[in-house]
Amino acid sequence: MTAVTRRKLLRTAAIAGAGGIGLSAIGKVGSWAAAPPEPVLLKTARIQAKLMDVGQTKNVLTYGDAGMPPVLRMKKGEPFAARLVNAIDDPTTIHWHGIRVPNKMDGVPFLVQPYVYTGDHFDYAFTPPDAGTFWYHPHCNTLEQMGHGLTGVIVVENPNDPQFDAEVVINLRDWRLGDDGQFIDQFRPRDAARSGTYGTVRTANWLDQPQFDAPAGGLVRLRAAITDVTRVYAFRVEGAEAMVIALDGNPVPQRFAPDALQLGPGQRLELAIRMPDDEGAVVSLGDVRGTKPKILATLRAVGTSLKRGLRDLAPLEINPVQQVDLAAAEHISLSLSATAENVPSDGICGSLGYSFWAINKVPWPGDTSDPTAPLAELKLGKSYVIDMENLTPQSHPIHLHGMSFKVLSSSTRPVQPMISDTYLIQPNEKVQLGFVADNQGDWLLHCHIIEHQKSGMTSYVRVA
């Protein structure tokens, strides 16, 4: 495979995704921005795909005709539109994870939009305010639909970004497959009550350890999105100098090496990698968490060295996220816990039939006509601090829809004041997350280990 180089980006109006599906147009300026954008068609489909050496896996889900869902490219501050056409035998929606969209575009069917039934469609339209790496996925029957493939990466470009020589976009996910290459049960109750049910086959862009060519001595922007339903990663780069330049769509205040950096489902990593000077030299991106380290993908140096340096790389432009006023902020107490209360739901968006987890001691009942009250009712434009405590022995990547927060403090580790939408809270950790309630509507807050989400660790806040 070849990385997307700057030259290719400049000369190409639409780029084929890793699965051969066209991406949205890029590089258009002037009158295009003023005209309504042509909607990107995202049609759900059941396909067969080669995920193991034993043959084709049946009942894989994607957007398009074949292969991995396309990498969608948008531009910061420019309108984007997409039409979801549902061609599978299951209601679905699209959530634009990390993008601060209008509430009615958020894709949560029982809270803000209708279900999209088989044969129906739904039109999404919004203007992304932030540049960075994001992703999209269903918010209905999420464990099966995401577990079977409906997860795609979004790149929101900023014309003011520093110059890279190549870009690599990686979709990281597991699959629950048996020895015959076919799907097995998506979850086990005993695992759902712990860290979650892990997949049996690990892929990057639906491949085992794909390799990408990149200019020798050049600077590569590697974007990785964890679209898995369970796995927490610990990232490390071998064979080249690498620095973390952004997390969860936002530049980090201070760049650092990804030395076993832990990130959970829903989170995104952006690295600047300085490729080796020698042609043929290989750089690896690995996951070193647990007892079985895994090389996720590799980069191979090609051509004559460009002799660039990481220190020459200008900083990324900060996204226009409002600064929290700590002196005037109201505090919201939030505890993550297990639960003995059982509220299995038979809603349209599916249930695991168990309640293992809760937020503020209340397990989420699912898509019902009588949902729980919001965790908090927030005043539009006011500052808040979430005082979140993890009372469980498991890690939880907690994701807030519609708004971005700043990480203020942790009881267990030093933290940078990073802007994010997903925080991986460790066992027995207390953390403070500050934000401005600047997006009106009902906004979900949940663990992005999907079994935890679907068995109770979900709620929402209301901004009015």
One Martini backbone bead per residue (centre of mass of N, CA, C, O) as a GRO file, in nm:
protein
  464
    1MET     BB    1   0.100   0.033   0.015
    2THR     BB    2   0.010   0.380  -0.019
    3ALA     BB    3   0.041   0.672   0.080
    4VAL     BB    4  -0.087   0.985   0.118
    5THR     BB    5   0.026   1.235  -0.062
    6ARG     BB    6   0.051   1.563  -0.125
    7ARG     BB    7   0.046   1.539  -0.433
    8LYS     BB    8  -0.212   1.368  -0.449
    9LEU     BB    9  -0.402   1.566  -0.308
   10LEU     BB   10  -0.368   1.803  -0.518
   11ARG     BB   11  -0.460   1.618  -0.786
   12THR     BB   12  -0.714   1.511  -0.624
   13ALA     BB   13  -1.070   1.504  -0.592
   14ALA     BB   14  -1.078   1.183  -0.547
   15ILE     BB   15  -1.040   0.912  -0.318
   16ALA     BB   16  -0.964   0.599  -0.262
   17GLY     BB   17  -1.033   0.374  -0.054
   18ALA     BB   18  -0.932   0.083   0.089
   19GLY     BB   19  -1.212  -0.051  -0.047
   20GLY     BB   20  -1.276   0.133  -0.320
   21ILE     BB   21  -1.413   0.391  -0.207
   22GLY     BB   22  -1.515   0.690  -0.249
   23LEU     BB   23  -1.440   1.005  -0.169
   24SER     BB   24  -1.466   1.304  -0.091
   25ALA     BB   25  -1.418   1.596  -0.200
   26ILE     BB   26  -1.118   1.788  -0.269
   27GLY     BB   27  -0.978   2.113  -0.318
   28LYS     BB   28  -1.219   2.302  -0.317
   29VAL     BB   29  -1.307   2.633  -0.419
   30GLY     BB   30  -1.498   2.901  -0.374
   31SER     BB   31  -1.806   2.839  -0.504
   32TRP     BB   32  -1.845   2.567  -0.361
   33ALA     BB   33  -1.888   2.671  -0.065
   34ALA     BB   34  -2.167   2.824  -0.139
   35ALA     BB   35  -2.275   2.563  -0.222
   36PRO     BB   36  -2.445   2.297  -0.207
   37PRO     BB   37  -2.365   1.997  -0.120
   38GLU     BB   38  -2.294   1.693  -0.223
   39PRO     BB   39  -2.407   1.408  -0.129
   40VAL     BB   40  -2.307   1.145   0.049
   41LEU     BB   41  -2.327   0.805  -0.007
   42LEU     BB   42  -2.468   0.585   0.259
   43LYS     BB   43  -2.490   0.242   0.205
   44THR     BB   44  -2.606  -0.023   0.334
   45ALA     BB   45  -2.441  -0.356   0.366
   46ARG     BB   46  -2.419  -0.697   0.278
   47ILE     BB   47  -2.119  -0.888   0.290
   48GLN     BB   48  -1.819  -1.016   0.168
   49ALA     BB   49  -1.504  -1.089   0.343
   50LYS     BB   50  -1.148  -1.092   0.378
   51LEU     BB   51  -1.026  -1.169   0.718
   52MET     BB   52  -0.919  -1.455   0.641
   53ASP     BB   53  -0.759  -1.741   0.505
   54VAL     BB   54  -1.033  -1.933   0.485
   55GLY     BB   55  -1.208  -1.689   0.363
   56GLN     BB   56  -1.526  -1.579   0.352
   57THR     BB   57  -1.713  -1.344   0.522
   58LYS     BB   58  -2.022  -1.325   0.644
   59ASN     BB   59  -2.215  -1.054   0.732
   60VAL     BB   60  -2.091  -0.799   0.645
   61LEU     BB   61  -2.066  -0.451   0.721
   62THR     BB   62  -2.142  -0.158   0.513
   63TYR     BB   63  -2.051   0.121   0.308
   64GLY     BB   64  -2.153   0.008   0.010
   65ASP     BB   65  -2.025  -0.262  -0.199
   66ALA     BB   66  -1.721  -0.279  -0.072
   67GLY     BB   67  -1.561  -0.304   0.192
   68MET     BB   68  -1.459  -0.054   0.357
   69PRO     BB   69  -1.543   0.214   0.484
   70PRO     BB   70  -1.511   0.525   0.407
   71VAL     BB   71  -1.311   0.792   0.397
   72LEU     BB   72  -1.400   1.098   0.520
   73ARG     BB   73  -1.386   1.425   0.368
   74MET     BB   74  -1.340   1.736   0.519
   75LYS     BB   75  -1.399   2.088   0.598
   76LYS     BB   76  -1.333   2.339   0.780
   77GLY     BB   77  -1.625   2.539   0.761
   78GLU     BB   78  -1.769   2.332   0.562
   79PRO     BB   79  -2.013   2.194   0.409
   80PHE     BB   80  -2.198   1.888   0.482
   81ALA     BB   81  -2.328   1.585   0.314
   82ALA     BB   82  -2.557   1.303   0.384
   83ARG     BB   83  -2.692   0.984   0.273
   84LEU     BB   84  -2.884   0.751   0.435
   85VAL     BB   85  -2.913   0.411   0.324
   86ASN     BB   86  -3.121   0.138   0.410
   87ALA     BB   87  -3.023  -0.218   0.320
   88ILE     BB   88  -3.092  -0.347   0.587
   89ASP     BB   89  -3.247  -0.569   0.844
   90ASP     BB   90  -3.209  -0.283   1.015
   91PRO     BB   91  -3.201  -0.043   1.211
   92THR     BB   92  -3.053   0.294   1.170
   93THR     BB   93  -2.761   0.513   1.201
   94ILE     BB   94  -2.563   0.825   1.244
   95HIS     BB   95  -2.262   0.896   1.415
   96TRP     BB   96  -2.043   1.189   1.472
   97HIS     BB   97  -1.766   1.135   1.622
   98GLY     BB   98  -1.668   1.452   1.774
   99ILE     BB   99  -1.870   1.620   1.624
  100ARG     BB  100  -2.018   1.944   1.641
  101VAL     BB  101  -2.336   1.901   1.605
  102PRO     BB  102  -2.641   1.920   1.560
  103ASN     BB  103  -2.871   1.750   1.735
  104LYS     BB  104  -3.041   1.632   1.481
  105MET     BB  105  -2.744   1.494   1.374
  106ASP     BB  106  -2.648   1.267   1.603
  107GLY     BB  107  -2.798   0.963   1.579
  108VAL     BB  108  -3.009   0.932   1.819
  109PRO     BB  109  -3.310   0.782   1.797
  110PHE     BB  110  -3.449   0.814   2.100
  111LEU     BB  111  -3.364   1.141   2.116
  112VAL     BB  112  -3.323   1.303   1.798
  113GLN     BB  113  -3.413   1.067   1.591
  114PRO     BB  114  -3.513   0.865   1.363
  115TYR     BB  115  -3.547   0.581   1.246
  116VAL     BB  116  -3.382   0.374   0.998
  117TYR     BB  117  -3.532   0.188   0.790
  118THR     BB  118  -3.587  -0.032   0.569
  119GLY     BB  119  -3.561   0.173   0.272
  120ASP     BB  120  -3.468   0.418   0.405
  121HIS     BB  121  -3.386   0.770   0.479
  122PHE     BB  122  -3.119   1.011   0.574
  123ASP     BB  123  -3.037   1.357   0.618
  124TYR     BB  124  -2.719   1.504   0.645
  125ALA     BB  125  -2.624   1.834   0.791
  126PHE     BB  126  -2.306   2.010   0.821
  127THR     BB  127  -2.049   2.207   0.999
  128PRO     BB  128  -1.733   2.166   1.073
  129PRO     BB  129  -1.549   2.334   1.332
  130ASP     BB  130  -1.331   2.101   1.329
  131ALA     BB  131  -1.022   1.970   1.320
  132GLY     BB  132  -0.949   1.621   1.235
  133THR     BB  133  -1.011   1.309   1.396
  134PHE     BB  134  -1.279   1.091   1.316
  135TRP     BB  135  -1.609   0.920   1.334
  136TYR     BB  136  -1.843   0.660   1.216
  137HIS     BB  137  -2.167   0.534   1.344
  138PRO     BB  138  -2.391   0.364   1.488
  139HIS     BB  139  -2.702   0.401   1.726
  140CYS     BB  140  -2.802   0.098   1.648
  141ASN     BB  141  -2.727  -0.196   1.722
  142THR     BB  142  -2.413  -0.165   1.788
  143LEU     BB  143  -2.276  -0.436   1.840
  144GLU     BB  144  -2.342  -0.562   1.565
  145GLN     BB  145  -2.285  -0.337   1.356
  146MET     BB  146  -1.997  -0.271   1.447
  147GLY     BB  147  -1.891  -0.569   1.469
  148HIS     BB  148  -1.958  -0.600   1.137
  149GLY     BB  149  -1.831  -0.286   1.018
  150LEU     BB  150  -1.982   0.003   1.101
  151THR     BB  151  -1.684   0.175   1.053
  152GLY     BB  152  -1.558   0.512   1.010
  153VAL     BB  153  -1.345   0.759   0.888
  154ILE     BB  154  -1.259   1.104   0.971
  155VAL     BB  155  -1.143   1.395   0.782
  156VAL     BB  156  -1.063   1.720   0.895
  157GLU     BB  157  -0.958   1.987   0.723
  158ASN     BB  158  -0.678   2.227   0.726
  159PRO     BB  159  -0.524   2.473   0.538
  160ASN     BB  160  -0.321   2.552   0.798
  161ASP     BB  161  -0.161   2.319   0.795
  162PRO     BB  162   0.105   2.157   0.798
  163GLN     BB  163   0.353   2.001   0.615
  164PHE     BB  164   0.326   1.695   0.457
  165ASP     BB  165   0.431   1.395   0.273
  166ALA     BB  166   0.215   1.213   0.429
  167GLU     BB  167  -0.083   0.994   0.463
  168VAL     BB  168  -0.229   0.787   0.726
  169VAL     BB  169  -0.523   0.578   0.752
  170ILE     BB  170  -0.660   0.410   1.050
  171ASN     BB  171  -0.867   0.122   1.113
  172LEU     BB  172  -0.941  -0.006   1.433
  173ARG     BB  173  -1.027  -0.364   1.459
  174ASP     BB  174  -1.234  -0.622   1.554
  175TRP     BB  175  -1.323  -0.979   1.535
  176ARG     BB  176  -1.583  -1.234   1.573
  177LEU     BB  177  -1.419  -1.532   1.493
  178GLY     BB  178  -1.387  -1.830   1.374
  179ASP     BB  179  -1.207  -2.081   1.218
  180ASP     BB  180  -1.408  -2.034   0.955
  181GLY     BB  181  -1.464  -1.702   0.945
  182GLN     BB  182  -1.713  -1.677   1.125
  183PHE     BB  183  -1.945  -1.562   1.318
  184ILE     BB  184  -1.976  -1.506   1.654
  185ASP     BB  185  -2.055  -1.424   1.940
  186GLN     BB  186  -2.041  -1.091   2.047
  187PHE     BB  187  -2.108  -1.194   2.349
  188ARG     BB  188  -2.030  -1.232   2.705
  189PRO     BB  189  -2.157  -1.185   3.007
  190ARG     BB  190  -1.893  -1.215   3.183
  191ASP     BB  191  -1.744  -0.994   3.008
  192ALA     BB  192  -1.945  -0.756   3.019
  193ALA     BB  193  -1.894  -0.743   3.346
  194ARG     BB  194  -1.619  -0.637   3.257
  195SER     BB  195  -1.414  -0.550   2.984
  196GLY     BB  196  -1.512  -0.740   2.766
  197THR     BB  197  -1.546  -0.874   2.438
  198TYR     BB  198  -1.313  -1.003   2.252
  199GLY     BB  199  -1.160  -1.045   1.975
  200THR     BB  200  -0.998  -1.276   1.729
  201VAL     BB  201  -0.954  -1.045   1.508
  202ARG     BB  202  -0.699  -0.823   1.392
  203THR     BB  203  -0.723  -0.487   1.246
  204ALA     BB  204  -0.616  -0.276   0.963
  205ASN     BB  205  -0.817  -0.201   0.729
  206TRP     BB  206  -0.904  -0.515   0.726
  207LEU     BB  207  -0.602  -0.594   0.801
  208ASP     BB  208  -0.298  -0.767   0.837
  209GLN     BB  209  -0.049  -0.572   0.860
  210PRO     BB  210  -0.022  -0.324   0.695
  211GLN     BB  211   0.155  -0.160   0.422
  212PHE     BB  212   0.323   0.160   0.380
  213ASP     BB  213   0.428   0.401   0.169
  214ALA     BB  214   0.705   0.636   0.229
  215PRO     BB  215   0.904   0.893   0.241
  216ALA     BB  216   1.215   0.931   0.279
  217GLY     BB  217   1.269   1.161   0.528
  218GLY     BB  218   0.977   1.207   0.599
  219LEU     BB  219   0.652   1.333   0.685
  220VAL     BB  220   0.405   1.165   0.875
  221ARG     BB  221   0.052   1.139   0.892
  222LEU     BB  222  -0.097   0.957   1.150
  223ARG     BB  223  -0.425   0.812   1.151
  224ALA     BB  224  -0.608   0.681   1.437
  225ALA     BB  225  -0.897   0.467   1.488
  226ILE     BB  226  -1.099   0.341   1.748
  227THR     BB  227  -1.365   0.112   1.636
  228ASP     BB  228  -1.397  -0.062   1.860
  229VAL     BB  229  -1.594  -0.231   2.123
  230THR     BB  230  -1.332  -0.290   2.349
  231ARG     BB  231  -1.037  -0.214   2.294
  232VAL     BB  232  -0.735  -0.140   2.454
  233TYR     BB  233  -0.457   0.065   2.390
  234ALA     BB  234  -0.081   0.053   2.346
  235PHE     BB  235   0.128   0.274   2.201
  236ARG     BB  236   0.399   0.207   1.955
  237VAL     BB  237   0.706   0.315   1.803
  238GLU     BB  238   0.920   0.158   1.557
  239GLY     BB  239   1.205   0.296   1.369
  240ALA     BB  240   1.114   0.592   1.473
  241GLU     BB  241   1.034   0.912   1.504
  242ALA     BB  242   0.768   1.010   1.737
  243MET     BB  243   0.469   1.223   1.765
  244VAL     BB  244   0.221   1.361   1.943
  245ILE     BB  245  -0.028   1.599   1.802
  246ALA     BB  246  -0.309   1.438   1.849
  247LEU     BB  247  -0.634   1.411   2.024
  248ASP     BB  248  -0.948   1.379   1.947
  249GLY     BB  249  -0.911   1.631   1.727
  250ASN     BB  250  -0.673   1.762   1.912
  251PRO     BB  251  -0.428   1.939   2.004
  252VAL     BB  252  -0.157   1.917   2.188
  253PRO     BB  253   0.009   2.112   2.409
  254GLN     BB  254   0.231   1.868   2.424
  255ARG     BB  255   0.456   1.691   2.280
  256PHE     BB  256   0.487   1.323   2.249
  257ALA     BB  257   0.568   1.009   2.303
  258PRO     BB  258   0.426   0.680   2.225
  259ASP     BB  259   0.467   0.534   2.532
  260ALA     BB  260   0.218   0.342   2.590
  261LEU     BB  261  -0.039   0.472   2.493
  262GLN     BB  262  -0.362   0.500   2.623
  263LEU     BB  263  -0.652   0.385   2.438
  264GLY     BB  264  -0.991   0.385   2.354
  265PRO     BB  265  -1.284   0.349   2.249
  266GLY     BB  266  -1.323   0.637   2.024
  267GLN     BB  267  -1.036   0.707   1.987
  268ARG     BB  268  -0.768   0.935   1.870
  269LEU     BB  269  -0.464   0.932   1.666
  270GLU     BB  270  -0.181   1.160   1.614
  271LEU     BB  271   0.110   1.134   1.406
  272ALA     BB  272   0.453   1.222   1.381
  273ILE     BB  273   0.669   1.082   1.127
  274ARG     BB  274   1.009   1.009   1.083
  275MET     BB  275   1.153   0.885   0.831
  276PRO     BB  276   1.380   0.704   0.714
  277ASP     BB  277   1.654   0.734   0.492
  278ASP     BB  278   1.635   0.437   0.418
  279GLU     BB  279   1.559   0.236   0.185
  280GLY     BB  280   1.328  -0.008   0.331
  281ALA     BB  281   1.264   0.091   0.587
  282VAL     BB  282   1.092   0.003   0.896
  283VAL     BB  283   0.781   0.096   1.048
  284SER     BB  284   0.607   0.054   1.362
  285LEU     BB  285   0.275  -0.007   1.480
  286GLY     BB  286   0.192  -0.075   1.821
  287ASP     BB  287   0.057  -0.309   2.064
  288VAL     BB  288   0.156  -0.342   2.426
  289ARG     BB  289  -0.087  -0.463   2.546
  290GLY     BB  290  -0.030  -0.707   2.737
  291THR     BB  291   0.093  -1.041   2.641
  292LYS     BB  292   0.025  -0.963   2.315
  293PRO     BB  293   0.185  -0.817   2.102
  294LYS     BB  294   0.101  -0.586   1.820
  295ILE     BB  295   0.124  -0.540   1.487
  296LEU     BB  296  -0.065  -0.317   1.297
  297ALA     BB  297   0.153  -0.143   1.126
  298THR     BB  298   0.346  -0.033   0.834
  299LEU     BB  299   0.637   0.150   0.720
  300ARG     BB  300   0.796   0.232   0.402
  301ALA     BB  301   1.082   0.341   0.270
  302VAL     BB  302   1.101   0.569  -0.014
  303GLY     BB  303   1.353   0.679  -0.175
  304THR     BB  304   1.483   0.979  -0.138
  305SER     BB  305   1.579   1.175   0.097
  306LEU     BB  306   1.423   1.468   0.248
  307LYS     BB  307   1.541   1.570   0.523
  308ARG     BB  308   1.350   1.591   0.758
  309GLY     BB  309   1.201   1.748   1.061
  310LEU     BB  310   1.016   1.766   1.348
  311ARG     BB  311   1.113   2.061   1.432
  312ASP     BB  312   0.980   2.189   1.159
  313LEU     BB  313   0.699   2.150   1.278
  314ALA     BB  314   0.426   2.301   1.297
  315PRO     BB  315   0.164   2.384   1.458
  316LEU     BB  316  -0.146   2.329   1.529
  317GLU     BB  317  -0.452   2.443   1.504
  318ILE     BB  318  -0.679   2.561   1.706
  319ASN     BB  319  -0.978   2.496   1.815
  320PRO     BB  320  -1.309   2.656   1.863
  321VAL     BB  321  -1.306   2.622   2.188
  322GLN     BB  322  -1.444   2.697   2.464
  323GLN     BB  323  -1.361   2.841   2.763
  324VAL     BB  324  -1.354   2.757   3.077
  325ASP     BB  325  -1.505   2.893   3.373
  326LEU     BB  326  -1.395   2.812   3.679
  327ALA     BB  327  -1.514   3.032   3.871
  328ALA     BB  328  -1.829   2.980   3.741
  329ALA     BB  329  -1.852   2.684   3.770
  330GLU     BB  330  -2.045   2.404   3.764
  331HIS     BB  331  -2.095   2.104   3.940
  332ILE     BB  332  -2.078   1.750   3.835
  333SER     BB  333  -2.171   1.450   3.960
  334LEU     BB  334  -1.998   1.135   3.866
  335SER     BB  335  -2.074   0.784   3.871
  336LEU     BB  336  -1.916   0.470   3.826
  337SER     BB  337  -2.098   0.154   3.814
  338ALA     BB  338  -2.236  -0.103   3.932
  339THR     BB  339  -2.526  -0.336   3.903
  340ALA     BB  340  -2.834  -0.511   4.024
  341GLU     BB  341  -3.013  -0.387   3.830
  342ASN     BB  342  -3.281  -0.498   3.608
  343VAL     BB  343  -3.330  -0.344   3.260
  344PRO     BB  344  -3.438  -0.490   3.019
  345SER     BB  345  -3.472  -0.428   2.671
  346ASP     BB  346  -3.714  -0.423   2.374
  347GLY     BB  347  -3.608  -0.237   2.181
  348ILE     BB  348  -3.523  -0.151   1.861
  349CYS     BB  349  -3.199  -0.119   1.949
  350GLY     BB  350  -3.160  -0.320   2.155
  351SER     BB  351  -3.050  -0.596   2.378
  352LEU     BB  352  -2.870  -0.795   2.612
  353GLY     BB  353  -3.044  -0.858   2.892
  354TYR     BB  354  -2.858  -0.665   3.072
  355SER     BB  355  -2.741  -0.520   3.401
  356PHE     BB  356  -2.411  -0.396   3.503
  357TRP     BB  357  -2.439  -0.078   3.467
  358ALA     BB  358  -2.374   0.274   3.584
  359ILE     BB  359  -2.504   0.610   3.638
  360ASN     BB  360  -2.573   0.721   3.929
  361LYS     BB  361  -2.721   0.428   3.982
  362VAL     BB  362  -2.833   0.433   3.672
  363PRO     BB  363  -2.963   0.232   3.443
  364TRP     BB  364  -3.009   0.208   3.118
  365PRO     BB  365  -3.316   0.133   2.935
  366GLY     BB  366  -3.314   0.262   2.660
  367ASP     BB  367  -3.547   0.263   2.391
  368THR     BB  368  -3.788   0.446   2.536
  369SER     BB  369  -4.084   0.626   2.613
  370ASP     BB  370  -3.944   0.630   2.927
  371PRO     BB  371  -3.693   0.781   3.009
  372THR     BB  372  -3.462   0.908   3.170
  373ALA     BB  373  -3.341   1.150   3.326
  374PRO     BB  374  -3.126   1.377   3.331
  375LEU     BB  375  -2.835   1.438   3.486
  376ALA     BB  376  -2.854   1.737   3.356
  377GLU     BB  377  -2.943   2.086   3.352
  378LEU     BB  378  -2.830   2.313   3.114
  379LYS     BB  379  -2.693   2.622   3.041
  380LEU     BB  380  -2.654   2.814   2.790
  381GLY     BB  381  -2.305   2.914   2.812
  382LYS     BB  382  -2.221   2.754   3.053
  383SER     BB  383  -2.011   2.643   3.301
  384TYR     BB  384  -1.850   2.314   3.358
  385VAL     BB  385  -1.786   2.039   3.598
  386ILE     BB  386  -1.681   1.711   3.590
  387ASP     BB  387  -1.705   1.481   3.862
  388MET     BB  388  -1.534   1.186   3.807
  389GLU     BB  389  -1.600   0.844   3.922
  390ASN     BB  390  -1.436   0.526   3.948
  391LEU     BB  391  -1.584   0.231   4.112
  392THR     BB  392  -1.427   0.037   3.929
  393PRO     BB  393  -1.206  -0.229   3.788
  394GLN     BB  394  -1.253  -0.064   3.519
  395SER     BB  395  -1.228   0.066   3.214
  396HIS     BB  396  -1.361   0.394   3.071
  397PRO     BB  397  -1.473   0.531   2.772
  398ILE     BB  398  -1.590   0.853   2.791
  399HIS     BB  399  -1.863   0.994   2.601
  400LEU     BB  400  -1.939   1.315   2.458
  401HIS     BB  401  -2.182   1.470   2.305
  402GLY     BB  402  -2.155   1.786   2.113
  403MET     BB  403  -1.893   1.824   2.302
  404SER     BB  404  -1.613   1.978   2.459
  405PHE     BB  405  -1.335   1.903   2.674
  406LYS     BB  406  -1.131   1.961   2.961
  407VAL     BB  407  -0.855   1.839   3.113
  408LEU     BB  408  -0.775   1.908   3.456
  409SER     BB  409  -0.777   1.629   3.640
  410SER     BB  410  -0.606   1.372   3.843
  411SER     BB  411  -0.563   1.121   4.099
  412THR     BB  412  -0.327   0.924   3.930
  413ARG     BB  413  -0.219   1.155   3.716
  414PRO     BB  414  -0.075   1.325   3.489
  415VAL     BB  415  -0.215   1.605   3.295
  416GLN     BB  416  -0.316   1.741   3.016
  417PRO     BB  417  -0.495   2.023   2.880
  418MET     BB  418  -0.707   1.861   2.702
  419ILE     BB  419  -0.901   1.826   2.421
  420SER     BB  420  -1.221   1.649   2.422
  421ASP     BB  421  -1.473   1.353   2.406
  422THR     BB  422  -1.274   1.127   2.536
  423TYR     BB  423  -1.230   0.932   2.844
  424LEU     BB  424  -0.990   0.725   3.007
  425ILE     BB  425  -1.094   0.572   3.287
  426GLN     BB  426  -0.966   0.450   3.564
  427PRO     BB  427  -0.943   0.271   3.824
  428ASN     BB  428  -1.024   0.477   4.089
  429GLU     BB  429  -1.070   0.740   3.938
  430LYS     BB  430  -1.037   1.097   3.941
  431VAL     BB  431  -1.204   1.350   3.740
  432GLN     BB  432  -1.175   1.662   3.552
  433LEU     BB  433  -1.429   1.817   3.336
  434GLY     BB  434  -1.432   2.095   3.121
  435PHE     BB  435  -1.718   2.302   3.006
  436VAL     BB  436  -1.927   2.434   2.751
  437ALA     BB  437  -2.274   2.485   2.702
  438ASP     BB  438  -2.286   2.526   2.338
  439ASN     BB  439  -2.516   2.288   2.280
  440GLN     BB  440  -2.823   2.230   2.195
  441GLY     BB  441  -2.970   1.967   2.386
  442ASP     BB  442  -2.950   1.616   2.374
  443TRP     BB  443  -2.669   1.443   2.541
  444LEU     BB  444  -2.478   1.189   2.530
  445LEU     BB  445  -2.341   0.964   2.795
  446HIS     BB  446  -2.076   0.713   2.753
  447CYS     BB  447  -1.958   0.410   2.715
  448HIS     BB  448  -1.740   0.264   2.448
  449ILE     BB  449  -1.804   0.002   2.564
  450ILE     BB  450  -2.068  -0.147   2.439
  451GLU     BB  451  -2.152  -0.337   2.670
  452HIS     BB  452  -2.168  -0.107   2.876
  453GLN     BB  453  -2.370   0.067   2.733
  454LYS     BB  454  -2.598  -0.169   2.692
  455SER     BB  455  -2.572  -0.229   3.035
  456GLY     BB  456  -2.601   0.109   3.155
  457MET     BB  457  -2.350   0.315   3.065
  458THR     BB  458  -2.588   0.558   3.037
  459SER     BB  459  -2.670   0.897   2.935
  460TYR     BB  460  -2.777   1.252   2.986
  461VAL     BB  461  -2.779   1.587   2.871
  462ARG     BB  462  -2.927   1.917   2.907
  463VAL     BB  463  -2.949   2.192   2.673
  464ALA     BB  464  -3.121   2.534   2.731
   0.00000   0.00000   0.00000
